[in-house]
Structure formats: structure tokens, C-alpha cells
Amino acid sequence: MKRLLLFIAVISIGVLASAQVSSNALGARIYGGDNFSGAELSFQKGLNDRNRLELDASFGFNSDNSRVALFGIYHWVWNLVGGFNWYAGPGASLMYDNYDDNGYVNIGVGGQIGIEYNFRDLPILVSLDARPMWDFLGDVNGLGWGGALGLRYTW
């Protein structure tokens, strides 16, 4: 019972904290996971102090597959302390896979969860996150996920 009350208190404090989401952020995410490794051009648009939209163009590869994808993720952002935040939200993807020289279009749904630090004196945002996505079509379908390190310029 004590653990449940502590959990509810922590979540309540997190919901009440204001995160100070940047109006805009542009940069890159470098990622690796169970299916692909690659890079993304990443843009974040702040919607208000606690929410934002992230749009990413991805270029991934592994030994027998390559992928070009577009991702859209909606984030709820919670402040932990100072410029240190955590975020989570749902998203979707549209991608073109080339698997063993067979190309196909794939769609996916999933989400993203991560932590970030927004430097107060520099226009820099550093993040570390995971993005599990369920792909529905093609030869590489099912659950895939990976971790990413992001570095963005904010304004």
C-alpha cells in the first residue's frame, strides 16, 4: 500500500511540474536496435509548455536490409529538475524497406519514451530515448525497437 501511495504521489508531482518545452529544435538522432542502425534528421515543434510534436526522417540499414522512413511522435514532457525532463508519447511511421532486394512500403505504430537535458545557457538539447514500433507490412514486420542519442539546436 505504501508503494502505491508513493507511486501516485510521484506521478502527481510529475503531472503538475512544468517542463518548459522549446519552441523549436532541429538536429539528429543516432540509433541502433534489434533490426536497424542509422541516423535521423529530427525536428521538434513545441505546442505549449508541456507538449510537442516530433517529426523525423530516418535512414537505417543492417546487413541485408535498408530503410528510409518518416516518423511522427506526440510527446508529453515532464520536468524532473532544472533543464532535465522525461517524455513519452504515441506515434506512427511510414517507411520504404528494401529487404533482400525486394522493396515494399511499410506502416507502423508505437511510441517513444526518453530523458533529455535542455541547457539553460546554450541552445542545445541532448536526449536519450527508446522507440518501440510495430510494423504491419512486408518481410520485416512485427515489433522492433532501438535506443537513440539525440542532439538538437533549440530556438
C-alpha positions in Angstrom: 0.0 0.0 0.0 2.9 2.4 0.8 4.4 1.7 -2.6 1.1 2.5 -4.3 0.8 5.8 -2.4 4.4 6.7 -3.3 3.8 5.9 -6.9 0.6 8.1 -7.0 2.5 10.9 -5.3 5.4 10.8 -7.8 3.1 10.7 -10.8 1.0 13.6 -9.4 4.1 15.8 -8.8 5.3 14.9 -12.4 1.9 15.9 -13.9 2.0 19.3 -12.0 5.5 20.2 -13.0 6.0 22.4 -16.0 8.6 21.3 -18.5 9.4 24.5 -20.5 9.4 22.8 -23.9 11.5 24.6 -26.5 9.5 26.3 -29.3 11.7 24.6 -32.0 14.5 22.1 -32.0 16.4 20.8 -35.0 19.1 18.2 -35.0 19.9 14.5 -35.4 19.3 11.2 -33.7 21.8 8.4 -34.0 20.2 5.0 -33.3 20.7 1.3 -33.1 18.3 -1.6 -32.3 17.2 -5.1 -33.0 16.5 -4.5 -36.7 18.4 -1.4 -37.9 21.2 1.1 -37.1 21.2 4.6 -38.7 20.5 8.2 -38.3 17.6 10.6 -38.4 17.1 14.3 -39.2 14.9 15.4 -36.3 12.6 18.4 -35.8 10.6 19.2 -32.7 7.8 21.8 -32.6 6.6 22.9 -29.1 2.9 23.1 -28.9 2.8 24.5 -25.4 4.9 24.3 -22.1 4.3 20.5 -21.8 3.6 19.1 -25.3 5.4 18.9 -28.6 5.4 17.2 -31.9 8.5 15.4 -33.2 9.0 14.7 -36.9 11.9 12.6 -38.1 13.3 11.5 -41.4 15.2 8.2 -40.9 17.9 6.4 -42.9 18.6 2.9 -41.5 20.5 -0.1 -42.5 21.6 -3.6 -41.4 23.5 -6.4 -43.2 20.7 -7.4 -45.6 18.2 -4.5 -45.4 17.9 -0.7 -45.8 15.1 1.6 -44.8 14.0 5.2 -45.4 11.2 6.3 -43.0 9.2 9.2 -41.7 8.1 9.3 -38.1 5.6 11.5 -36.3 5.5 11.4 -32.5 3.4 13.3 -30.0 5.2 14.0 -26.7 4.0 14.7 -23.2 7.0 16.3 -21.4 7.5 16.4 -17.6 10.2 18.3 -15.8 12.3 16.4 -13.2 14.7 19.2 -12.1 16.1 22.3 -13.9 16.5 21.5 -17.6 16.3 17.7 -17.0 13.0 16.3 -18.4 11.4 13.0 -19.3 8.9 12.5 -22.1 6.6 9.8 -23.6 4.0 9.6 -26.3 2.4 7.8 -29.2 3.5 7.9 -32.8 3.3 6.4 -36.3 5.7 5.7 -39.2 5.6 5.4 -42.9 8.7 3.7 -44.4 10.2 2.1 -47.5 12.1 -1.1 -46.9 14.5 -2.8 -49.2 14.9 -6.4 -47.9 17.0 -8.9 -49.9 16.5 -6.6 -53.0 12.7 -6.7 -52.6 11.3 -3.2 -51.9 8.0 -2.5 -50.1 6.1 0.2 -48.2 5.5 -0.4 -44.5 3.5 1.4 -41.8 4.0 1.2 -38.1 2.5 2.4 -34.8 4.2 2.7 -31.5 5.6 5.3 -29.2 8.7 6.9 -27.7 9.9 7.3 -24.1 13.1 9.1 -23.1 15.0 11.6 -21.0 16.6 14.9 -22.1 18.6 17.8 -20.8 17.9 21.3 -22.2 20.9 23.5 -21.4 19.8 26.9 -19.9 22.8 28.9 -21.2 23.3 27.1 -24.5 20.7 26.4 -27.2 21.4 22.7 -27.0 19.1 19.8 -26.2 20.6 16.3 -25.6 18.3 13.3 -25.4 18.4 9.5 -24.9 15.3 7.5 -25.8 13.7 4.3 -26.9 11.1 4.0 -29.7 9.2 0.6 -29.9 7.3 0.4 -33.1 5.0 -2.4 -34.5 5.4 -2.7 -38.3 2.5 -4.2 -40.1 3.6 -5.0 -43.7 6.4 -6.6 -45.6 9.1 -9.1 -44.7 10.3 -7.3 -41.7 7.1 -6.9 -39.7 6.4 -7.2 -36.0 7.8 -5.4 -33.0 11.1 -3.5 -33.5 12.7 -1.1 -31.2 16.0 0.6 -30.5 17.7 3.3 -28.5 18.8 6.6 -29.8 21.1 9.5 -28.8 19.8 12.9 -29.9 21.5 16.3 -30.3 19.4 19.3 -31.3 19.8 23.1 -31.6 16.9 24.9 -29.9 15.4 28.3 -30.6 
